[in-house]
Protein backbone atom coordinates (compact mmCIF):
# COMPACT_ATOMS: atom_id res chain seq x y z
CA UNK A 1 0.00 0.00 0.00
CA UNK A 2 1.30 3.42 -0.93
CA UNK A 3 -0.12 6.31 1.06
CA UNK A 4 -0.31 9.86 -0.24
CA UNK A 5 0.24 12.30 2.65
CA UNK A 6 -1.18 15.22 0.64
CA UNK A 7 -4.34 13.40 -0.47
CA UNK A 8 -7.40 15.59 -0.07
CA UNK A 9 -10.62 14.11 1.29
CA UNK A 10 -13.09 13.27 -1.46
CA UNK A 11 -16.17 15.46 -1.76
CA UNK A 12 -19.46 13.99 -2.98
CA UNK A 13 -21.24 15.30 -4.83
CA UNK A 14 -18.16 17.20 -5.94
CA UNK A 15 -18.23 20.90 -6.71
CA UNK A 16 -15.74 22.75 -8.89
CA UNK A 17 -12.30 22.61 -7.29
CA UNK A 18 -13.15 19.68 -4.99
CA UNK A 19 -11.32 16.35 -5.01
CA UNK A 20 -13.45 13.98 -7.10
CA UNK A 21 -14.04 10.32 -6.35
CA UNK A 22 -11.70 7.95 -8.16
CA UNK A 23 -13.86 4.81 -8.20
CA UNK A 24 -17.60 4.18 -8.31
CA UNK A 25 -18.37 1.13 -6.17
CA UNK A 26 -21.91 -0.27 -6.01
CA UNK A 27 -22.83 -3.21 -3.81
CA UNK A 28 -26.14 -5.03 -4.32
CA UNK A 29 -27.67 -6.14 -1.03
CA UNK A 30 -30.74 -8.16 -0.06
CA UNK A 31 -31.85 -5.84 2.75
CA UNK A 32 -30.92 -2.17 2.51
CA UNK A 33 -31.55 -1.34 6.18
CA UNK A 34 -29.46 -4.28 7.41
CA UNK A 35 -26.62 -3.43 5.00
CA UNK A 36 -26.62 0.23 6.05
CA UNK A 37 -26.53 -0.77 9.72
CA UNK A 38 -23.60 -3.12 9.03
CA UNK A 39 -21.70 -0.46 7.08
CA UNK A 40 -22.24 2.07 9.88
CA UNK A 41 -21.01 -0.46 12.46
CA UNK A 42 -17.87 -0.95 10.34
CA UNK A 43 -17.09 2.77 10.37
CA UNK A 44 -18.90 4.08 7.30
CA UNK A 45 -21.11 7.16 7.38
CA UNK A 46 -24.36 7.91 5.58
CA UNK A 47 -23.80 10.60 2.95
CA UNK A 48 -25.87 13.75 3.30
CA UNK A 49 -26.98 13.62 -0.36
CA UNK A 50 -29.22 10.62 -1.13
CA UNK A 51 -30.39 10.84 -4.77
CA UNK A 52 -32.49 7.65 -5.00
CA UNK A 53 -35.04 5.84 -2.84
CA UNK A 54 -33.60 2.34 -3.41
CA UNK A 55 -29.92 3.32 -3.02
CA UNK A 56 -27.94 4.50 0.00
CA UNK A 57 -24.78 6.47 -0.61
CA UNK A 58 -22.26 5.70 2.11
CA UNK A 59 -18.83 7.17 2.82
CA UNK A 60 -15.90 5.11 4.01
CA UNK A 61 -13.78 6.54 6.86
CA UNK A 62 -11.64 8.44 4.31
CA UNK A 63 -14.70 9.94 2.64
CA UNK A 64 -14.79 7.73 -0.47
CA UNK A 65 -18.39 7.14 -1.55
CA UNK A 66 -19.90 3.74 -2.25
CA UNK A 67 -23.48 2.75 -2.91
CA UNK A 68 -25.63 0.04 -1.38
CA UNK A 69 -28.65 -0.87 -3.48
CA UNK A 70 -31.41 -3.42 -3.70
CA UNK A 71 -33.73 -4.67 -6.41
CA UNK A 72 -36.78 -4.33 -4.13
C-alpha positions in Angstrom: 0.0 0.0 0.0 1.3 3.4 -0.9 -0.1 6.3 1.1 -0.3 9.9 -0.2 0.2 12.3 2.6 -1.2 15.2 0.6 -4.3 13.4 -0.5 -7.4 15.6 -0.1 -10.6 14.1 1.3 -13.1 13.3 -1.5 -16.2 15.5 -1.8 -19.5 14.0 -3.0 -21.2 15.3 -4.8 -18.2 17.2 -5.9 -18.2 20.9 -6.7 -15.7 22.8 -8.9 -12.3 22.6 -7.3 -13.2 19.7 -5.0 -11.3 16.4 -5.0 -13.4 14.0 -7.1 -14.0 10.3 -6.3 -11.7 8.0 -8.2 -13.9 4.8 -8.2 -17.6 4.2 -8.3 -18.4 1.1 -6.2 -21.9 -0.3 -6.0 -22.8 -3.2 -3.8 -26.1 -5.0 -4.3 -27.7 -6.1 -1.0 -30.7 -8.2 -0.1 -31.8 -5.8 2.8 -30.9 -2.2 2.5 -31.6 -1.3 6.2 -29.5 -4.3 7.4 -26.6 -3.4 5.0 -26.6 0.2 6.1 -26.5 -0.8 9.7 -23.6 -3.1 9.0 -21.7 -0.5 7.1 -22.2 2.1 9.9 -21.0 -0.5 12.5 -17.9 -1.0 10.3 -17.1 2.8 10.4 -18.9 4.1 7.3 -21.1 7.2 7.4 -24.4 7.9 5.6 -23.8 10.6 3.0 -25.9 13.7 3.3 -27.0 13.6 -0.4 -29.2 10.6 -1.1 -30.4 10.8 -4.8 -32.5 7.6 -5.0 -35.0 5.8 -2.8 -33.6 2.3 -3.4 -29.9 3.3 -3.0 -27.9 4.5 0.0 -24.8 6.5 -0.6 -22.3 5.7 2.1 -18.8 7.2 2.8 -15.9 5.1 4.0 -13.8 6.5 6.9 -11.6 8.4 4.3 -14.7 9.9 2.6 -14.8 7.7 -0.5 -18.4 7.1 -1.5 -19.9 3.7 -2.3 -23.5 2.8 -2.9 -25.6 0.0 -1.4 -28.7 -0.9 -3.5 -31.4 -3.4 -3.7 -33.7 -4.7 -6.4 -36.8 -4.3 -4.1 
